[in-house]
């Protein structure tokens, strides 16, 4: 009975610790990398927008077609141009009449100003007369005060009429200038809008069909120069500190599932995308004859560190982040180790173990 209990105690004790299986560190090549996903994009690319609203009269290119800079892509007809030009012409004529010297609006204000001026002159003369009479003791102080009040009121009225006339004249000149600009814009918009390519490249994602109504600033297509491609990659915020410009990117695409391609990190956008807690980086793809298509998805590894002859152990041997169970002189000991290059499966041991160390697997 006693021996049975001892066996059970021993079984519990050793069952809670490491197993009896041991391994030894090995020298291997080891690569540490950061995972990223993204798409292939032309390095030079832009969105083609409609400069005016109207009807797409002609589409002169097809998706995938190569175009030259300044080549005609679309022709848009704006049927409302004639009406807009007629309206702008009428508004300009009205603004010119209102701003002229003989306009009815300004003539009415000038009459009001002249009337106020005459009243101001009369009240000024009357006030001076009462001042003279007062010096001769020929009138009362009340009469003088009343004359001064009428003079002050008429002067203020005259000055206010002058300001009203000046302000209205300035407003009419501003409206005339605005009407001229509106007329010039409407006149310039006469005829068809010719949409041309801004660069040598390939046409992608053509949206409208001929005959469709187009609104101003509507997207028509994308044009990109696919002679130079870049990868637009998303990197988790926990890994971005490891990524640097100049690092190598190994990537694969579903179009070439068995081929590993390379690129080079050229830009790290320093802004965290809140939606997926990731950063965007760009990597340049060297010229290649392989079929890489813009918009295709990729999976990539950004190479952080590499070592050709590293003493490595499987990560499954680690206890916590930096400890292992080892056999030291026939006894089990838990020791700390210093780690170097790591990947998903293996970790380099920089200090604490050698190739003869016996490591227990937890």
C-alpha contacts under 8 A as a table, 3 or more apart, distances in Angstrom:
res1	aa1	res2	aa2	distance
1	X	4	X	5.13
1	X	5	X	6.45
2	X	5	X	5.21
2	X	6	X	6.34
3	X	6	X	5.05
3	X	7	X	6.19
4	X	7	X	5.12
4	X	8	X	6.32
5	X	8	X	5.07
5	X	9	X	6.21
6	X	9	X	5.08
6	X	10	X	6.10
7	X	10	X	5.07
7	X	11	X	6.05
8	X	11	X	4.98
8	X	12	X	6.16
9	X	12	X	5.15
9	X	13	X	6.07
10	X	13	X	5.02
10	X	14	X	6.08
11	X	14	X	5.42
11	X	15	X	5.70
12	X	15	X	5.05
12	X	16	X	6.29
13	X	16	X	5.62
13	X	17	X	6.88
14	X	17	X	5.22
14	X	18	X	7.17
14	X	19	X	7.59
15	X	18	X	7.34
15	X	19	X	7.32
17	X	362	X	7.32
18	X	325	X	6.93
18	X	360	X	5.98
18	X	361	X	6.22
18	X	362	X	4.63
19	X	22	X	7.97
19	X	360	X	6.32
19	X	361	X	6.12
19	X	362	X	5.99
20	X	360	X	6.57
20	X	361	X	7.78
21	X	360	X	5.74
21	X	361	X	6.08
22	X	358	X	5.78
22	X	359	X	4.95
22	X	360	X	4.36
22	X	361	X	6.07
23	X	358	X	5.74
23	X	359	X	5.14
23	X	360	X	6.56
23	X	361	X	7.42
24	X	313	X	7.59
24	X	355	X	6.13
24	X	356	X	6.18
24	X	357	X	5.65
24	X	358	X	5.32
24	X	359	X	6.05
25	X	311	X	6.11
25	X	312	X	5.47
25	X	313	X	5.15
25	X	353	X	7.77
25	X	354	X	6.80
25	X	355	X	4.99
25	X	356	X	7.24
25	X	357	X	6.89
26	X	310	X	7.85
26	X	311	X	5.37
26	X	312	X	5.44
26	X	313	X	6.80
26	X	355	X	6.10
27	X	309	X	5.64
27	X	310	X	5.16
27	X	311	X	4.44
27	X	312	X	6.10
27	X	355	X	7.81
28	X	308	X	6.60
28	X	309	X	5.32
28	X	310	X	5.38
28	X	311	X	6.56
28	X	312	X	6.74
29	X	306	X	7.59
29	X	307	X	5.66
29	X	308	X	4.09
29	X	309	X	5.30
29	X	310	X	6.01
30	X	306	X	5.81
30	X	307	X	5.31
30	X	308	X	6.33
30	X	309	X	7.64
30	X	310	X	6.54
30	X	341	X	6.95
30	X	342	X	7.33
30	X	343	X	7.58
30	X	346	X	7.76
30	X	348	X	7.68
31	X	303	X	7.13
31	X	304	X	7.66
31	X	305	X	5.88
31	X	306	X	4.39
31	X	307	X	6.45
31	X	341	X	6.91
31	X	342	X	6.95
31	X	343	X	6.44
32	X	303	X	6.19
32	X	304	X	5.49
32	X	305	X	5.10
32	X	306	X	6.23
32	X	341	X	5.82
32	X	342	X	5.14
32	X	343	X	4.83
33	X	301	X	5.58
33	X	302	X	5.17
33	X	303	X	4.43
33	X	304	X	5.09
33	X	305	X	7.01
33	X	343	X	6.61
34	X	235	X	7.80
34	X	239	X	6.64
34	X	242	X	7.93
34	X	243	X	7.87
34	X	301	X	5.39
34	X	302	X	5.01
34	X	303	X	6.66
34	X	304	X	6.97
35	X	235	X	7.02
35	X	299	X	7.65
35	X	300	X	5.89
35	X	301	X	4.69
35	X	302	X	6.43
36	X	233	X	5.96
36	X	234	X	5.53
36	X	235	X	5.16
36	X	236	X	7.71
36	X	299	X	6.14
36	X	300	X	5.10
36	X	301	X	6.08
36	X	302	X	7.25
37	X	233	X	5.38
37	X	234	X	5.60
37	X	235	X	7.40
37	X	297	X	7.57
37	X	298	X	5.81
37	X	299	X	4.58
37	X	300	X	5.87
38	X	231	X	6.82
38	X	232	X	5.43
38	X	233	X	4.29
38	X	234	X	6.00
38	X	297	X	5.72
38	X	298	X	5.44
38	X	299	X	6.65
39	X	231	X	5.79
39	X	232	X	5.51
39	X	233	X	6.76
39	X	294	X	7.50
39	X	295	X	5.62
39	X	296	X	5.44
39	X	297	X	4.35
39	X	298	X	5.57
40	X	229	X	6.77
40	X	230	X	5.95
40	X	231	X	4.77
40	X	232	X	6.45
40	X	292	X	7.57
40	X	293	X	6.85
40	X	294	X	4.94
40	X	295	X	5.29
40	X	296	X	5.58
40	X	297	X	6.57
40	X	298	X	7.28
41	X	226	X	7.79
41	X	229	X	5.69
41	X	230	X	5.35
41	X	231	X	6.10
41	X	232	X	6.94
41	X	293	X	7.98
41	X	294	X	4.73
41	X	295	X	5.96
42	X	45	X	5.89
42	X	224	X	5.60
42	X	225	X	5.68
42	X	226	X	4.79
42	X	227	X	7.59
42	X	228	X	6.10
42	X	229	X	4.49
42	X	230	X	6.01
42	X	294	X	6.29
43	X	224	X	7.50
43	X	225	X	6.78
43	X	226	X	7.05
43	X	228	X	5.57
43	X	229	X	5.09
43	X	230	X	5.48
44	X	224	X	5.48
44	X	225	X	5.35
44	X	226	X	7.62
44	X	228	X	7.68
45	X	222	X	7.08
45	X	223	X	5.65
45	X	224	X	3.91
45	X	225	X	6.36
46	X	222	X	5.82
46	X	223	X	5.71
46	X	224	X	6.43
47	X	219	X	6.84
47	X	220	X	7.67
47	X	221	X	6.17
47	X	222	X	4.60
47	X	223	X	6.61
48	X	219	X	5.91
48	X	220	X	5.46
48	X	221	X	5.20
48	X	222	X	5.65
48	X	223	X	7.16
49	X	216	X	7.81
49	X	217	X	5.01
49	X	218	X	5.36
49	X	219	X	4.56
49	X	220	X	5.51
49	X	221	X	7.46
50	X	53	X	6.99
50	X	195	X	7.47
50	X	214	X	7.34
50	X	215	X	7.15
50	X	216	X	5.43
50	X	217	X	4.73
50	X	218	X	5.29
50	X	219	X	6.49
50	X	220	X	6.52
51	X	193	X	7.26
51	X	195	X	7.79
51	X	216	X	5.72
51	X	217	X	5.84
52	X	76	X	7.65
52	X	78	X	7.26
52	X	193	X	7.10
52	X	214	X	7.87
52	X	215	X	6.74
52	X	216	X	4.41
52	X	217	X	6.94
53	X	76	X	7.76
53	X	78	X	6.25
53	X	213	X	7.57
53	X	214	X	5.16
53	X	215	X	4.13
53	X	216	X	4.26
53	X	217	X	7.80
54	X	76	X	6.13
54	X	77	X	5.40
54	X	78	X	4.20
54	X	79	X	6.45
54	X	80	X	7.82
54	X	213	X	5.67
54	X	214	X	5.11
54	X	215	X	6.45
54	X	216	X	7.86
55	X	76	X	5.53
55	X	77	X	5.22
55	X	78	X	6.37
55	X	79	X	7.80
55	X	210	X	7.77
55	X	211	X	5.85
55	X	212	X	5.65
55	X	213	X	4.53
55	X	214	X	5.58
56	X	59	X	7.32
56	X	74	X	7.28
56	X	75	X	6.16
56	X	76	X	4.57
56	X	77	X	6.45
56	X	208	X	7.70
56	X	209	X	7.21
56	X	210	X	5.09
56	X	211	X	5.28
56	X	212	X	5.65
56	X	213	X	6.44
56	X	214	X	6.43
57	X	74	X	7.76
57	X	75	X	5.60
57	X	76	X	5.41
57	X	77	X	6.13
57	X	210	X	5.55
57	X	211	X	5.77
58	X	74	X	5.69
58	X	75	X	5.10
58	X	76	X	7.12
58	X	210	X	5.63
58	X	211	X	7.92
59	X	62	X	7.83
59	X	73	X	6.29
59	X	74	X	4.80
59	X	75	X	6.74
59	X	209	X	7.41
59	X	210	X	6.19
60	X	72	X	6.99
60	X	73	X	5.17
60	X	74	X	5.86
61	X	65	X	6.56
61	X	73	X	5.87
61	X	74	X	7.84
61	X	203	X	7.69
62	X	65	X	5.55
62	X	203	X	7.09
62	X	206	X	7.53
63	X	202	X	7.90
63	X	203	X	5.32
63	X	204	X	5.20
63	X	205	X	6.46
63	X	206	X	6.22
64	X	202	X	5.82
64	X	203	X	5.30
64	X	204	X	5.95
65	X	202	X	5.57
65	X	203	X	5.61
66	X	200	X	7.64
66	X	201	X	5.65
66	X	202	X	4.36
66	X	203	X	6.47
67	X	71	X	6.43
67	X	197	X	7.41
67	X	199	X	7.99
67	X	200	X	5.73
67	X	201	X	5.53
67	X	202	X	5.95
67	X	203	X	7.21
68	X	71	X	5.42
68	X	197	X	6.97
68	X	199	X	6.27
68	X	200	X	4.25
68	X	201	X	6.54
69	X	196	X	7.65
69	X	197	X	5.23
69	X	198	X	5.16
69	X	199	X	4.05
69	X	200	X	4.70
69	X	201	X	7.85
70	X	196	X	5.12
70	X	197	X	4.89
70	X	198	X	5.79
70	X	199	X	7.01
71	X	196	X	5.24
71	X	197	X	5.39
72	X	194	X	6.80
72	X	195	X	5.99
72	X	196	X	4.32
72	X	197	X	6.54
73	X	194	X	7.67
73	X	195	X	5.63
73	X	196	X	5.24
73	X	197	X	6.57
74	X	194	X	6.15
74	X	195	X	5.08
74	X	196	X	7.10
75	X	192	X	6.46
75	X	193	X	5.74
75	X	194	X	4.90
75	X	195	X	6.23
76	X	192	X	5.57
76	X	193	X	5.04
76	X	194	X	6.65
76	X	195	X	7.88
76	X	214	X	7.98
77	X	191	X	6.97
77	X	192	X	4.70
77	X	193	X	6.43
78	X	81	X	5.80
78	X	191	X	7.27
78	X	192	X	6.55
78	X	193	X	7.78
79	X	82	X	7.04
80	X	83	X	5.49
80	X	84	X	6.30
81	X	84	X	5.07
81	X	85	X	6.05
81	X	186	X	6.84
81	X	189	X	6.73
81	X	190	X	5.88
81	X	191	X	7.75
82	X	85	X	5.16
82	X	86	X	6.17
82	X	190	X	7.26
83	X	86	X	5.10
83	X	87	X	6.15
84	X	87	X	5.10
84	X	88	X	6.04
84	X	186	X	6.19
85	X	88	X	5.01
85	X	89	X	6.04
85	X	183	X	6.58
85	X	186	X	5.01
85	X	187	X	6.05
85	X	190	X	7.98
86	X	89	X	5.07
86	X	90	X	6.31
87	X	90	X	5.22
87	X	91	X	6.22
88	X	91	X	5.10
88	X	92	X	6.10
88	X	179	X	6.89
88	X	182	X	6.13
88	X	183	X	4.87
88	X	186	X	6.92
89	X	92	X	5.14
89	X	93	X	6.28
89	X	183	X	6.12
90	X	93	X	5.14
90	X	94	X	6.25
91	X	94	X	5.12
91	X	95	X	6.10
91	X	179	X	6.21
92	X	95	X	5.07
92	X	96	X	6.15
92	X	176	X	6.61
92	X	179	X	4.91
92	X	180	X	6.10
92	X	183	X	6.98
93	X	96	X	5.14
93	X	97	X	6.34
94	X	97	X	5.21
94	X	98	X	6.21
95	X	98	X	5.18
95	X	99	X	6.09
95	X	172	X	6.95
95	X	175	X	6.34
95	X	176	X	4.87
95	X	179	X	6.84
96	X	99	X	5.20
96	X	100	X	6.07
96	X	176	X	6.08
97	X	100	X	5.32
97	X	103	X	5.86
98	X	103	X	5.08
98	X	104	X	7.14
98	X	105	X	6.55
98	X	106	X	7.62
98	X	172	X	6.50
99	X	103	X	6.50
99	X	106	X	7.91
99	X	169	X	6.70
99	X	172	X	5.12
99	X	173	X	5.81
99	X	176	X	7.00
100	X	103	X	5.34
101	X	106	X	7.22
101	X	107	X	7.94
102	X	106	X	7.11
102	X	107	X	6.38
103	X	106	X	5.48
103	X	107	X	6.04
104	X	107	X	5.02
104	X	108	X	6.14
105	X	108	X	5.52
105	X	109	X	6.64
106	X	109	X	5.09
106	X	110	X	6.10
106	X	165	X	7.00
106	X	168	X	7.61
106	X	169	X	7.06
107	X	110	X	4.99
107	X	111	X	6.24
108	X	111	X	5.22
108	X	112	X	6.39
109	X	112	X	5.04
109	X	113	X	6.11
109	X	161	X	7.52
109	X	164	X	7.71
109	X	165	X	5.85
110	X	113	X	4.90
110	X	114	X	6.10
110	X	165	X	6.95
111	X	114	X	5.07
111	X	115	X	6.16
112	X	115	X	5.14
112	X	116	X	6.21
112	X	161	X	6.94
113	X	116	X	5.09
113	X	117	X	6.09
113	X	158	X	6.37
113	X	161	X	5.18
113	X	162	X	6.18
113	X	165	X	7.75
114	X	117	X	4.93
114	X	118	X	6.21
115	X	118	X	5.24
115	X	119	X	6.30
116	X	119	X	5.12
116	X	120	X	6.04
116	X	154	X	6.76
116	X	157	X	6.34
116	X	158	X	4.79
116	X	161	X	7.22
117	X	120	X	4.95
117	X	121	X	6.18
117	X	154	X	7.97
117	X	155	X	7.90
117	X	158	X	5.52
118	X	121	X	5.07
118	X	122	X	6.17
119	X	122	X	5.11
119	X	123	X	6.05
119	X	154	X	6.18
120	X	123	X	5.24
120	X	124	X	5.95
120	X	151	X	6.48
120	X	154	X	4.76
120	X	155	X	5.30
120	X	158	X	6.63
121	X	124	X	5.03
121	X	125	X	6.17
122	X	125	X	5.18
122	X	126	X	6.18
123	X	126	X	5.00
123	X	127	X	6.01
123	X	147	X	7.15
123	X	150	X	6.24
123	X	151	X	4.72
123	X	154	X	6.96
124	X	127	X	5.14
124	X	128	X	6.27
124	X	151	X	5.44
125	X	128	X	5.18
125	X	129	X	6.22
126	X	129	X	5.03
126	X	130	X	6.28
126	X	147	X	6.65
127	X	130	X	5.18
127	X	131	X	6.25
127	X	144	X	7.04
127	X	147	X	5.02
127	X	148	X	5.75
127	X	151	X	6.51
128	X	131	X	5.01
128	X	132	X	6.37
129	X	132	X	5.18
129	X	133	X	6.24
130	X	133	X	4.91
130	X	134	X	5.95
130	X	139	X	7.20
130	X	143	X	7.39
130	X	144	X	5.53
130	X	147	X	7.13
131	X	134	X	5.06
131	X	135	X	6.37
131	X	144	X	6.65
132	X	135	X	5.18
132	X	136	X	6.48
133	X	136	X	5.01
133	X	137	X	6.09
133	X	138	X	4.92
133	X	139	X	5.73
134	X	137	X	4.80
134	X	138	X	5.80
134	X	139	X	5.46
134	X	140	X	6.83
134	X	141	X	7.35
134	X	144	X	7.29
135	X	138	X	7.61
136	X	139	X	7.99
137	X	140	X	7.49
139	X	143	X	6.77
139	X	144	X	7.56
140	X	143	X	5.41
140	X	144	X	6.55
141	X	144	X	5.05
141	X	145	X	6.11
142	X	145	X	5.10
142	X	146	X	6.18
143	X	146	X	5.16
143	X	147	X	6.21
144	X	147	X	5.12
144	X	148	X	6.22
145	X	148	X	5.06
145	X	149	X	6.23
146	X	149	X	5.10
146	X	150	X	6.29
147	X	150	X	5.22
147	X	151	X	6.14
148	X	151	X	5.02
148	X	152	X	6.10
149	X	152	X	5.14
149	X	153	X	6.15
150	X	153	X	5.18
150	X	154	X	6.14
151	X	154	X	5.30
151	X	155	X	6.13
152	X	155	X	5.19
152	X	156	X	6.24
153	X	156	X	5.22
153	X	157	X	6.13
154	X	157	X	4.94
154	X	158	X	6.05
155	X	158	X	5.07
155	X	159	X	6.23
156	X	159	X	5.14
156	X	160	X	6.05
157	X	160	X	5.08
157	X	161	X	6.15
158	X	161	X	5.15
158	X	162	X	6.30
159	X	162	X	5.06
159	X	163	X	6.30
160	X	163	X	5.10
160	X	164	X	6.14
161	X	164	X	5.04
161	X	165	X	6.20
162	X	165	X	5.22
162	X	166	X	6.26
163	X	166	X	5.13
163	X	167	X	6.00
164	X	167	X	5.20
164	X	168	X	6.02
165	X	168	X	5.23
165	X	169	X	6.09
166	X	169	X	5.14
166	X	170	X	6.21
167	X	170	X	5.11
167	X	171	X	6.14
168	X	171	X	4.99
168	X	172	X	6.17
169	X	172	X	5.20
169	X	173	X	6.30
170	X	173	X	5.07
170	X	174	X	6.26
171	X	174	X	5.08
171	X	175	X	6.25
172	X	175	X	5.04
172	X	176	X	6.12
173	X	176	X	4.97
173	X	177	X	6.28
174	X	177	X	5.10
174	X	178	X	6.28
175	X	178	X	5.02
175	X	179	X	6.05
176	X	179	X	5.05
176	X	180	X	6.21
177	X	180	X	5.12
177	X	181	X	6.41
178	X	181	X	5.15
178	X	182	X	6.21
179	X	182	X	5.07
179	X	183	X	6.07
180	X	183	X	5.10
180	X	184	X	6.18
181	X	184	X	5.08
181	X	185	X	6.20
182	X	185	X	5.17
182	X	186	X	6.18
183	X	186	X	5.13
183	X	187	X	6.00
184	X	187	X	5.07
184	X	188	X	6.00
185	X	188	X	5.14
185	X	189	X	6.20
186	X	189	X	5.15
186	X	190	X	6.66
187	X	190	X	5.44
189	X	192	X	7.82
189	X	193	X	7.74
197	X	200	X	7.51
197	X	223	X	7.45
199	X	223	X	7.78
199	X	224	X	7.80
199	X	225	X	7.64
200	X	224	X	7.72
200	X	225	X	6.30
201	X	223	X	6.16
201	X	224	X	5.02
201	X	225	X	4.00
201	X	226	X	6.62
202	X	223	X	5.52
202	X	224	X	5.41
202	X	225	X	6.05
202	X	226	X	7.00
203	X	206	X	7.46
203	X	221	X	6.93
203	X	222	X	5.87
203	X	223	X	4.58
203	X	224	X	6.69
204	X	221	X	6.04
204	X	222	X	4.94
204	X	223	X	5.91
204	X	224	X	7.58
205	X	221	X	5.20
205	X	222	X	5.90
206	X	220	X	5.82
206	X	221	X	4.25
206	X	222	X	7.02
207	X	219	X	7.09
207	X	220	X	5.33
207	X	221	X	5.99
208	X	212	X	6.54
208	X	214	X	7.98
208	X	220	X	6.35
209	X	212	X	5.85
214	X	218	X	6.62
215	X	218	X	5.46
225	X	228	X	6.65
226	X	229	X	5.73
226	X	294	X	7.53
227	X	287	X	7.39
228	X	284	X	7.83
228	X	285	X	7.14
228	X	286	X	7.56
228	X	287	X	6.82
229	X	284	X	6.34
229	X	285	X	5.52
229	X	286	X	7.75
229	X	294	X	7.84
230	X	282	X	6.45
230	X	283	X	5.39
230	X	284	X	4.48
230	X	285	X	5.49
231	X	263	X	7.88
231	X	282	X	5.46
231	X	283	X	4.98
231	X	284	X	6.41
231	X	285	X	7.14
232	X	280	X	6.79
232	X	281	X	6.01
232	X	282	X	4.85
232	X	283	X	6.82
233	X	280	X	5.59
233	X	281	X	5.26
233	X	282	X	6.15
233	X	283	X	7.79
234	X	278	X	5.95
234	X	279	X	5.57
234	X	280	X	4.79
234	X	281	X	6.48
235	X	239	X	6.68
235	X	240	X	6.18
235	X	278	X	5.30
235	X	279	X	5.24
235	X	280	X	6.43
235	X	281	X	7.41
236	X	239	X	5.51
236	X	240	X	6.35
236	X	277	X	6.45
236	X	278	X	4.43
236	X	279	X	6.44
237	X	240	X	5.27
237	X	241	X	7.85
237	X	272	X	7.44
237	X	277	X	5.99
237	X	278	X	4.99
237	X	279	X	6.31
238	X	241	X	7.34
239	X	242	X	5.74
239	X	243	X	7.22
240	X	243	X	5.34
240	X	279	X	7.01
241	X	244	X	7.93
242	X	304	X	6.72
243	X	247	X	7.37
243	X	302	X	7.47
243	X	304	X	6.87
244	X	247	X	6.03
244	X	265	X	7.16
244	X	268	X	7.71
245	X	264	X	7.72
245	X	265	X	4.99
245	X	266	X	5.26
245	X	267	X	6.24
245	X	268	X	7.23
246	X	264	X	5.72
246	X	265	X	5.12
246	X	266	X	6.27
247	X	264	X	5.74
247	X	265	X	5.47
247	X	302	X	6.83
247	X	303	X	6.25
247	X	304	X	6.94
248	X	262	X	6.78
248	X	263	X	5.90
248	X	264	X	4.81
248	X	265	X	6.54
248	X	302	X	6.00
248	X	303	X	5.49
249	X	262	X	5.37
249	X	263	X	4.90
249	X	264	X	5.72
249	X	265	X	6.97
249	X	283	X	7.49
249	X	300	X	6.49
249	X	301	X	5.70
249	X	302	X	4.44
249	X	303	X	6.04
250	X	260	X	6.34
250	X	261	X	5.64
250	X	262	X	4.58
250	X	263	X	6.59
250	X	300	X	5.54
250	X	301	X	5.28
250	X	302	X	6.44
250	X	303	X	7.49
251	X	260	X	5.70
251	X	261	X	5.30
251	X	262	X	6.14
251	X	263	X	7.81
251	X	298	X	6.52
251	X	299	X	5.56
251	X	300	X	4.01
251	X	301	X	6.28
252	X	256	X	6.82
252	X	257	X	6.14
252	X	258	X	7.63
252	X	259	X	6.34
252	X	260	X	5.29
252	X	261	X	6.23
252	X	298	X	5.63
252	X	299	X	5.61
252	X	300	X	6.46
253	X	256	X	5.39
253	X	257	X	5.60
253	X	296	X	7.21
253	X	297	X	6.17
253	X	298	X	4.54
253	X	299	X	6.60
254	X	257	X	4.83
254	X	296	X	7.88
254	X	297	X	7.24
254	X	298	X	7.14
255	X	291	X	7.82
255	X	292	X	7.53
255	X	296	X	7.77
256	X	259	X	5.52
262	X	285	X	6.73
262	X	286	X	7.66
263	X	283	X	5.78
263	X	284	X	5.36
263	X	285	X	4.50
263	X	286	X	6.49
264	X	283	X	4.90
264	X	284	X	5.23
264	X	285	X	6.74
265	X	268	X	7.86
265	X	281	X	7.26
265	X	282	X	5.90
265	X	283	X	4.03
265	X	284	X	6.45
266	X	281	X	7.79
266	X	282	X	5.79
266	X	283	X	5.20
266	X	284	X	6.42
267	X	281	X	5.59
267	X	282	X	5.06
267	X	283	X	6.90
268	X	279	X	7.72
268	X	280	X	6.42
268	X	281	X	4.41
268	X	282	X	6.50
269	X	279	X	6.63
269	X	280	X	5.50
269	X	281	X	5.76
270	X	279	X	7.14
270	X	280	X	7.97
271	X	279	X	6.34
271	X	280	X	7.80
272	X	277	X	6.17
272	X	278	X	5.74
272	X	279	X	5.20
273	X	276	X	6.07
273	X	277	X	5.30
273	X	278	X	5.36
273	X	279	X	6.09
274	X	277	X	5.05
274	X	278	X	7.40
292	X	296	X	7.66
293	X	296	X	5.79
303	X	306	X	7.52
305	X	341	X	6.58
306	X	341	X	7.17
307	X	310	X	5.96
307	X	341	X	7.44
310	X	348	X	5.89
310	X	349	X	7.67
311	X	348	X	5.46
311	X	349	X	5.69
311	X	350	X	7.42
311	X	354	X	7.58
311	X	355	X	7.24
312	X	346	X	6.29
312	X	347	X	5.37
312	X	348	X	4.29
312	X	349	X	5.72
313	X	317	X	7.00
313	X	346	X	5.74
313	X	347	X	5.68
313	X	348	X	6.62
313	X	349	X	7.18
314	X	317	X	5.68
314	X	318	X	7.67
314	X	345	X	5.90
314	X	346	X	4.49
314	X	347	X	6.32
315	X	318	X	5.44
315	X	344	X	7.86
315	X	345	X	5.65
315	X	346	X	5.27
315	X	347	X	6.09
316	X	345	X	7.80
316	X	361	X	7.13
316	X	362	X	7.54
317	X	324	X	6.35
317	X	325	X	7.99
317	X	359	X	7.44
317	X	360	X	7.04
317	X	361	X	5.03
317	X	362	X	6.24
318	X	321	X	6.53
318	X	322	X	6.51
318	X	323	X	5.65
318	X	324	X	5.13
318	X	362	X	7.75
319	X	322	X	6.73
319	X	323	X	5.01
319	X	324	X	5.38
319	X	325	X	7.62
319	X	362	X	7.32
320	X	323	X	6.21
322	X	336	X	5.57
322	X	337	X	5.52
322	X	338	X	6.71
322	X	339	X	7.20
323	X	334	X	6.62
323	X	335	X	5.44
323	X	336	X	4.22
323	X	337	X	5.75
324	X	334	X	5.59
324	X	335	X	5.66
324	X	336	X	6.53
324	X	337	X	7.41
324	X	359	X	6.96
324	X	360	X	7.44
325	X	332	X	6.51
325	X	333	X	5.52
325	X	334	X	4.43
325	X	335	X	6.45
325	X	359	X	5.82
325	X	360	X	5.29
325	X	361	X	7.45
325	X	362	X	7.66
326	X	332	X	5.69
326	X	333	X	5.36
326	X	334	X	6.31
326	X	335	X	7.29
326	X	357	X	7.14
326	X	358	X	5.54
326	X	359	X	4.44
326	X	360	X	5.68
327	X	330	X	5.71
327	X	331	X	5.42
327	X	332	X	4.89
327	X	333	X	6.37
327	X	357	X	7.54
327	X	358	X	5.45
327	X	359	X	6.48
327	X	360	X	7.36
328	X	331	X	5.16
328	X	332	X	6.29
328	X	333	X	6.58
328	X	358	X	7.97
335	X	352	X	7.70
336	X	352	X	6.80
337	X	349	X	6.71
337	X	350	X	7.52
337	X	351	X	5.78
337	X	352	X	4.71
337	X	353	X	7.11
338	X	349	X	5.86
338	X	350	X	5.31
338	X	351	X	5.00
338	X	352	X	6.50
339	X	342	X	7.81
339	X	347	X	6.57
339	X	348	X	5.46
339	X	349	X	4.66
339	X	350	X	5.38
339	X	351	X	7.27
340	X	347	X	6.83
340	X	348	X	4.97
340	X	349	X	6.12
340	X	350	X	5.86
341	X	347	X	6.02
341	X	348	X	5.24
342	X	345	X	7.76
342	X	346	X	5.90
342	X	347	X	4.32
342	X	348	X	6.16
343	X	346	X	5.57
343	X	347	X	6.45
349	X	352	X	7.23
349	X	353	X	6.79
350	X	353	X	7.87
353	X	356	X	7.96
353	X	357	X	5.94
354	X	357	X	5.50
